[in-house]
């Protein structure tokens, strides 16, 4: 029996496999990961280490050879079954308006809306 699960997201999400870098505020080193999906509200990715929810991070996301640099907050980090990796969800908190507009246009294009 399938349960009727209501979509809770405010923004449409698209699949996006691209390199990203994130840096925990106050920590000097940068970490790399590969994104899984993205929306105007946030990004999901697979990571090799656990990151504590509520942690603020600076991001560098490569979309069509353009780097966008939002600031985000880890919302959740769940271990993947049969793996030593984690699925991580980030909510965007701060975003340059031009970069946000670029992302909105990219998402619309991928969804076939342009």
C-alpha positions as CSV (number, residue, x, y, z in Angstrom):
1,X,0.0,0.0,0.0
2,X,1.5,3.4,-1.0
3,X,1.3,6.2,1.4
4,X,0.3,9.6,0.1
5,X,3.3,11.7,0.9
6,X,2.8,15.5,0.6
7,X,5.6,17.5,-1.0
8,X,7.0,19.9,1.6
9,X,9.5,21.7,-0.6
10,X,8.9,25.3,-1.5
11,X,11.0,25.3,-4.7
12,X,11.1,22.8,-7.6
13,X,14.2,20.6,-7.4
14,X,16.2,19.2,-10.3
15,X,18.8,16.5,-10.5
16,X,22.3,18.0,-10.8
17,X,25.6,16.0,-10.8
18,X,28.4,18.6,-10.4
19,X,31.4,19.3,-8.3
20,X,31.0,21.5,-5.3
21,X,33.2,22.7,-2.5
22,X,32.1,23.6,0.9
23,X,33.9,25.2,3.8
24,X,32.7,25.1,7.4
25,X,32.8,28.6,8.9
26,X,35.8,28.9,11.1
27,X,37.6,25.9,9.7
28,X,40.5,26.6,7.3
29,X,40.2,23.5,5.0
30,X,37.8,23.1,2.1
31,X,35.9,19.8,1.4
32,X,34.8,18.5,-2.0
33,X,31.7,16.6,-2.9
34,X,29.3,15.8,-5.8
35,X,25.9,17.3,-5.8
36,X,22.8,15.2,-6.2
37,X,20.0,17.8,-6.7
38,X,19.4,21.5,-6.3
39,X,16.7,24.1,-6.0
40,X,16.5,27.8,-5.3
41,X,16.2,26.8,-1.6
42,X,19.1,24.4,-1.2
43,X,21.2,21.6,-2.5
44,X,21.7,17.9,-1.7
45,X,24.9,16.0,-2.0
46,X,26.8,12.9,-1.1
47,X,29.6,13.3,1.3
48,X,32.4,11.1,2.8
49,X,32.0,12.5,6.3
50,X,29.3,13.5,8.7
51,X,28.6,17.2,9.1
52,X,26.6,18.3,12.1
53,X,23.1,19.7,11.3
54,X,22.9,23.5,11.9
55,X,26.5,24.0,10.7
56,X,26.9,27.0,8.5
57,X,29.0,26.5,5.3
58,X,30.2,28.5,2.4
59,X,29.7,26.8,-0.9
60,X,31.2,26.9,-4.4
61,X,28.9,25.2,-6.9
62,X,29.9,24.7,-10.5
63,X,27.0,25.2,-12.9
64,X,27.7,25.5,-16.6
65,X,31.3,26.5,-15.9
66,X,30.1,29.3,-13.6
67,X,30.8,29.2,-9.9
68,X,28.0,30.3,-7.6
69,X,28.8,31.0,-3.9
70,X,25.8,30.8,-1.6
71,X,26.0,30.5,2.2
72,X,24.1,27.6,3.6
73,X,23.1,25.7,6.7
74,X,23.3,21.9,7.0
75,X,19.7,20.8,7.6
76,X,20.3,17.1,7.8
77,X,23.0,14.5,7.3
78,X,22.0,10.8,6.9
79,X,24.2,7.7,6.5
80,X,23.7,5.9,3.2
81,X,22.9,2.2,3.5
82,X,25.8,-0.2,3.0
83,X,28.2,2.7,2.6
84,X,30.6,4.9,4.5
85,X,29.1,8.0,2.9
86,X,26.3,10.5,3.9
87,X,23.5,12.1,2.1
88,X,23.5,15.8,3.1
89,X,20.9,18.5,2.7
90,X,21.8,22.2,2.8
91,X,19.4,25.2,3.0
92,X,20.6,28.3,1.3
93,X,20.6,31.3,3.7
94,X,22.5,34.0,1.7
95,X,22.7,34.3,-2.0
96,X,24.0,37.0,-4.4
97,X,20.9,38.1,-6.3
98,X,22.6,37.8,-9.7
99,X,23.8,34.2,-8.8
100,X,20.3,33.3,-7.6
101,X,18.8,34.6,-10.8
102,X,21.3,32.6,-12.8
103,X,20.3,29.5,-10.8
104,X,16.6,30.2,-11.3
105,X,17.1,30.5,-15.1
106,X,19.2,27.3,-15.1
107,X,16.5,25.3,-13.2
108,X,13.7,26.7,-15.5
109,X,15.8,25.7,-18.5
110,X,16.3,22.1,-17.2
111,X,12.6,21.8,-16.4
112,X,11.8,22.9,-20.0
113,X,10.2,26.2,-19.0
114,X,12.3,28.5,-21.2
